[in-house]
Amino acid sequence: MLDQFVALLQREQQALVDADAPALPAIAQEKSKLGEQLNRLANERLAAVAAAGFATDAAGIRLWLAGQPAATAVLWDQLLERARTAQRLNQTNGQLIETRLQHNQQALNALLQAANQAGVYGPDGQPRLGTAPATRSIGKV
């Protein structure tokens, strides 16, 4: 399931790089669903470790692993590596989103500034060329 999550984060990253906004809502929904399933599995795993009498922190899990077959520790290390990969992808995707938002805000500011500097008339019917426009919030007329 963690592999599916990593693949989904990679799809999200590609959609962000390609500016494929229509793909993002479905990815976000799937990401939320998989995240909930991963959390449920993590809680089940911690409950099993606690039921075996071990602490549920990293040290307790390592103690529990010491009593398991060697292959279990290998699988655990693989799981941790996949989790780190997912974390890195999620952080990168967050940075891509932040960058995209900043670019959109800069473009919007440039458009608003250009519109405010255009030859428009004020409420008194006189041209407002070169004068500072009154500030308005977007959506207000």
Backbone bond lengths (Angstrom), bond angles and torsions (degrees), N, CA, C in turn:
res aa  C-N    CA-C-N  psi(-1)  N-CA   C-N-CA  omega(-1)  CA-C   N-CA-C  phi
1 M - - - 1.444 - - 1.543 110.58 -
2 L 1.315 115.59 -35.00 1.464 119.08 178.06 1.528 110.58 -66.69
3 D 1.330 116.32 -35.39 1.470 119.46 175.26 1.531 110.61 -61.83
4 Q 1.327 117.07 -39.93 1.467 121.18 177.21 1.524 110.19 -62.27
5 F 1.341 116.12 -39.98 1.466 120.91 -179.95 1.526 110.83 -64.89
6 V 1.329 115.87 -43.31 1.475 120.10 177.98 1.527 110.01 -62.05
7 A 1.330 117.16 -44.42 1.470 120.66 178.76 1.527 110.69 -61.43
8 L 1.320 116.65 -38.74 1.465 120.68 178.41 1.526 111.01 -65.86
9 L 1.325 117.13 -41.22 1.463 120.35 176.81 1.529 110.93 -63.59
10 Q 1.318 117.22 -35.26 1.463 120.36 176.59 1.529 110.84 -67.06
11 R 1.333 116.28 -39.77 1.482 120.14 175.60 1.524 110.19 -63.27
12 E 1.330 116.64 -41.92 1.461 120.61 178.35 1.523 110.21 -61.13
13 Q 1.320 116.35 -43.91 1.455 120.48 179.48 1.524 111.48 -61.12
14 Q 1.325 116.83 -42.89 1.460 120.23 178.67 1.522 110.67 -64.19
15 A 1.318 117.17 -40.60 1.470 120.51 178.13 1.524 110.44 -63.62
16 L 1.323 117.34 -38.04 1.463 120.48 178.26 1.525 111.18 -68.04
17 V 1.313 116.67 -43.09 1.474 120.76 179.22 1.527 110.20 -64.11
18 D 1.340 116.43 -40.28 1.461 121.22 -179.21 1.527 113.15 -81.50
19 A 1.322 117.14 -1.01 1.473 122.50 -175.81 1.529 110.92 55.42
20 D 1.331 116.05 40.33 1.457 122.93 179.80 1.533 109.05 -90.15
21 A 1.314 116.44 70.78 1.465 121.79 -177.10 1.528 113.40 -58.38
22 P 1.334 120.01 -37.75 1.473 118.85 179.54 1.538 113.81 -60.87
23 A 1.328 118.42 -25.37 1.466 120.77 -179.36 1.527 112.22 -78.91
24 L 1.319 117.70 -21.25 1.463 120.82 -171.27 1.529 115.08 -67.11
25 P 1.334 121.32 -40.10 1.476 118.72 179.93 1.530 113.34 -59.80
26 A 1.314 118.27 -42.80 1.468 120.58 179.32 1.525 110.21 -66.00
27 I 1.324 116.76 -38.96 1.464 120.36 178.15 1.524 109.85 -64.51
28 A 1.326 117.24 -42.76 1.463 120.93 179.99 1.527 111.03 -62.73
29 Q 1.311 116.61 -39.84 1.460 120.38 178.90 1.529 110.68 -65.03
30 E 1.322 116.25 -45.31 1.459 120.90 179.19 1.531 110.49 -65.72
31 K 1.319 116.24 -38.01 1.463 121.74 179.15 1.530 110.04 -63.08
32 S 1.304 116.91 -42.23 1.459 121.67 178.38 1.530 110.98 -63.36
33 K 1.328 115.98 -44.86 1.470 121.14 179.98 1.527 111.07 -62.07
34 L 1.334 116.47 -48.44 1.464 120.29 179.11 1.523 111.39 -64.60
35 G 1.322 116.97 -37.53 1.467 120.92 178.11 1.516 111.42 -61.49
36 E 1.331 116.64 -42.40 1.459 120.51 177.33 1.523 111.15 -63.04
37 Q 1.324 117.11 -42.16 1.464 120.80 179.15 1.532 111.23 -64.90
38 L 1.334 116.18 -40.55 1.461 119.80 178.41 1.528 110.99 -65.46
39 N 1.323 117.16 -39.33 1.467 120.47 177.04 1.521 111.16 -63.74
40 R 1.329 116.74 -40.78 1.464 120.53 178.66 1.526 109.92 -61.93
41 L 1.316 116.59 -45.32 1.464 120.31 178.71 1.531 111.90 -63.66
42 A 1.311 116.89 -39.37 1.475 120.49 178.10 1.525 110.14 -62.99
43 N 1.331 116.91 -42.34 1.462 120.27 178.52 1.518 111.56 -64.17
44 E 1.335 116.78 -39.80 1.464 120.79 176.85 1.533 110.67 -63.30
45 R 1.319 116.21 -41.95 1.460 121.00 179.66 1.529 110.33 -63.31
46 L 1.330 116.88 -44.62 1.465 120.36 179.92 1.522 111.31 -65.78
47 A 1.320 117.04 -38.26 1.467 120.70 177.75 1.525 110.62 -63.59
48 A 1.343 117.70 -39.74 1.462 121.23 179.05 1.522 110.90 -66.28
49 V 1.324 116.91 -40.89 1.469 120.91 178.59 1.529 109.55 -65.43
50 A 1.325 117.24 -43.29 1.468 120.90 178.64 1.524 111.15 -64.54
51 A 1.331 116.43 -40.29 1.469 120.40 179.07 1.528 111.18 -63.91
52 A 1.329 116.95 -26.74 1.463 121.07 178.07 1.527 111.11 -81.49
53 G 1.353 116.45 -2.22 1.460 120.80 176.32 1.510 115.19 93.25
54 F 1.317 117.56 17.75 1.464 120.77 -179.05 1.524 110.27 -111.67
55 A 1.316 115.46 153.90 1.463 120.86 174.06 1.519 108.51 -66.61
56 T 1.325 115.82 152.21 1.469 119.18 -176.97 1.526 112.80 -93.90
57 D 1.328 116.95 12.62 1.461 119.35 175.15 1.528 109.57 -88.31
58 A 1.315 116.46 179.99 1.470 120.65 -176.49 1.529 111.45 -59.70
59 A 1.320 117.08 -39.86 1.468 120.12 -179.43 1.528 110.45 -65.68
60 G 1.329 117.59 -41.71 1.454 121.26 179.39 1.517 111.60 -64.61
61 I 1.303 116.23 -40.06 1.471 119.60 178.91 1.523 110.14 -66.16
62 R 1.344 117.37 -39.40 1.467 120.12 177.64 1.540 110.32 -63.17
63 L 1.328 116.68 -38.77 1.471 119.69 176.70 1.531 110.31 -64.18
64 W 1.310 116.55 -42.91 1.465 120.47 178.25 1.529 110.02 -61.71
65 L 1.342 116.34 -43.97 1.468 121.11 -179.75 1.529 111.84 -61.50
66 A 1.326 116.93 -31.03 1.467 120.22 -179.04 1.525 111.31 -61.55
67 G 1.311 117.37 -26.59 1.455 120.78 178.83 1.511 113.99 -93.72
68 Q 1.300 117.23 5.00 1.463 122.44 -178.09 1.528 110.07 -103.62
69 P 1.326 117.34 164.77 1.480 119.27 174.83 1.538 110.31 -58.69
70 A 1.316 116.60 150.92 1.473 122.11 -177.29 1.527 111.89 -56.09
71 A 1.321 116.95 -34.14 1.467 120.63 -179.07 1.530 111.30 -62.54
72 T 1.335 117.02 -29.83 1.465 120.65 179.59 1.525 110.25 -66.07
73 A 1.323 117.23 -41.71 1.467 120.95 177.99 1.523 110.76 -64.57
74 V 1.314 117.24 -37.88 1.467 120.99 177.84 1.523 109.45 -63.55
75 L 1.333 115.95 -45.54 1.471 119.72 178.40 1.528 110.80 -62.39
76 W 1.320 117.13 -38.97 1.467 120.82 178.93 1.529 110.49 -62.44
77 D 1.329 116.14 -44.70 1.470 119.63 178.93 1.529 111.14 -62.75
78 Q 1.327 116.96 -37.20 1.464 120.45 176.87 1.532 110.47 -65.55
79 L 1.317 116.07 -40.50 1.461 120.19 178.00 1.528 110.92 -61.83
80 L 1.327 115.85 -44.28 1.466 119.68 179.23 1.530 111.43 -62.68
81 E 1.334 116.62 -39.62 1.474 119.99 179.26 1.524 110.59 -65.03
82 R 1.330 116.85 -41.52 1.476 120.11 177.37 1.528 110.87 -64.09
83 A 1.316 116.02 -38.24 1.466 119.83 178.27 1.531 110.72 -64.62
84 R 1.330 116.81 -40.15 1.475 119.71 176.48 1.530 110.83 -64.60
85 T 1.325 116.16 -39.44 1.468 120.21 177.08 1.531 109.95 -61.14
86 A 1.319 116.61 -45.51 1.464 120.72 179.35 1.529 110.34 -61.65
87 Q 1.321 116.90 -41.30 1.462 120.39 179.56 1.530 110.97 -62.93
88 R 1.334 116.65 -44.29 1.474 120.15 179.34 1.526 110.89 -63.00
89 L 1.331 116.82 -44.08 1.466 120.24 178.96 1.521 110.75 -61.95
90 N 1.319 116.70 -43.34 1.458 120.42 -179.20 1.532 111.10 -63.88
91 Q 1.329 116.90 -39.90 1.468 120.48 177.07 1.528 111.05 -64.81
92 T 1.316 116.28 -43.51 1.465 120.43 178.39 1.524 110.33 -62.07
93 N 1.322 116.63 -43.70 1.461 120.19 179.31 1.524 110.86 -62.39
94 G 1.309 116.71 -39.61 1.463 120.49 176.48 1.522 111.50 -61.69
95 Q 1.321 116.58 -40.08 1.466 120.57 177.67 1.529 110.79 -66.48
96 L 1.333 116.53 -39.61 1.470 119.78 177.13 1.524 110.65 -62.18
97 I 1.316 116.58 -42.05 1.466 120.67 178.99 1.526 109.87 -63.71
98 E 1.324 117.18 -44.76 1.462 121.25 179.77 1.532 110.77 -61.44
99 T 1.328 116.89 -43.33 1.472 120.99 178.77 1.525 110.60 -62.53
100 R 1.340 116.06 -44.06 1.470 120.54 179.46 1.531 110.14 -61.95
101 L 1.324 116.89 -42.04 1.471 120.47 178.67 1.530 111.26 -63.22
102 Q 1.328 116.54 -41.40 1.465 120.09 178.41 1.528 111.02 -62.87
103 H 1.347 116.63 -43.30 1.467 119.62 179.17 1.519 110.84 -64.30
104 N 1.324 116.90 -41.53 1.461 120.12 178.27 1.519 111.21 -63.07
105 Q 1.338 116.71 -40.90 1.466 120.08 179.01 1.527 110.70 -65.62
106 Q 1.331 116.96 -40.35 1.469 120.06 178.28 1.527 110.75 -64.13
107 A 1.325 116.93 -41.60 1.463 120.40 178.87 1.523 110.31 -64.92
108 L 1.312 116.77 -42.57 1.464 120.55 178.78 1.526 110.64 -63.26
109 N 1.324 116.86 -42.99 1.466 120.27 177.85 1.527 111.49 -61.52
110 A 1.337 116.79 -41.54 1.464 120.58 179.24 1.526 110.53 -64.43
111 L 1.320 117.01 -42.34 1.469 120.12 178.40 1.519 111.68 -64.67
112 L 1.322 116.21 -42.61 1.463 119.24 179.18 1.521 111.30 -65.04
113 Q 1.324 116.04 -40.25 1.462 119.94 178.78 1.525 110.40 -64.58
114 A 1.318 116.96 -43.36 1.459 120.60 178.90 1.524 110.77 -63.57
115 A 1.317 117.31 -40.34 1.465 120.90 179.55 1.519 110.70 -66.61
116 N 1.316 116.39 -37.24 1.465 119.91 -179.64 1.522 112.05 -73.87
117 Q 1.336 117.87 -22.88 1.454 120.50 179.87 1.529 112.27 -92.79
118 A 1.313 115.65 -6.62 1.464 118.87 179.21 1.521 109.16 -67.49
119 G 1.322 116.69 159.14 1.460 121.32 179.72 1.514 110.90 -68.94
120 V 1.294 116.44 91.28 1.460 121.13 178.82 1.514 109.33 -116.74
121 Y 1.295 115.27 165.25 1.457 120.98 179.96 1.517 109.76 -103.94
122 G 1.302 115.79 142.97 1.450 121.53 178.14 1.514 110.30 -82.41
123 P 1.330 117.34 179.80 1.465 121.64 -179.20 1.542 112.93 -61.94
124 D 1.333 116.29 -21.51 1.474 119.84 179.62 1.524 112.17 -88.08
125 G 1.349 117.28 1.90 1.459 120.51 178.57 1.514 113.67 85.45
126 Q 1.311 117.92 -0.19 1.452 122.40 -178.96 1.535 110.00 -93.82
127 P 1.341 117.03 145.42 1.468 119.69 178.56 1.528 110.84 -60.17
128 R 1.322 116.04 145.39 1.464 121.33 179.91 1.520 110.62 -111.00
129 L 1.291 119.55 31.00 1.459 122.01 179.49 1.522 110.13 -63.94
130 G 1.326 115.61 128.88 1.452 120.23 174.62 1.507 114.18 76.69
131 T 1.294 119.74 0.93 1.459 120.37 178.46 1.511 109.07 -101.49
132 A 1.293 115.01 155.62 1.462 119.05 179.60 1.520 108.99 -74.13
133 P 1.289 117.45 125.06 1.458 120.04 -179.84 1.507 111.61 -72.11
134 A 1.301 116.30 156.27 1.447 120.60 174.15 1.532 107.73 -68.48
135 T 1.302 116.40 143.51 1.458 118.15 -179.54 1.512 109.76 -81.57
136 R 1.326 114.67 136.69 1.472 121.24 177.84 1.511 107.20 -134.52
137 S 1.312 114.68 149.72 1.447 119.51 174.34 1.518 108.18 -82.51
138 I 1.305 115.02 150.92 1.455 119.76 176.62 1.519 107.00 -62.29
139 G 1.307 115.77 135.47 1.459 120.71 178.34 1.511 112.73 97.61
140 K 1.328 117.35 -12.45 1.457 120.32 177.25 1.514 109.15 -100.68
141 V 1.307 116.20 140.51 1.458 120.48 177.77 1.501 110.50 -121.87
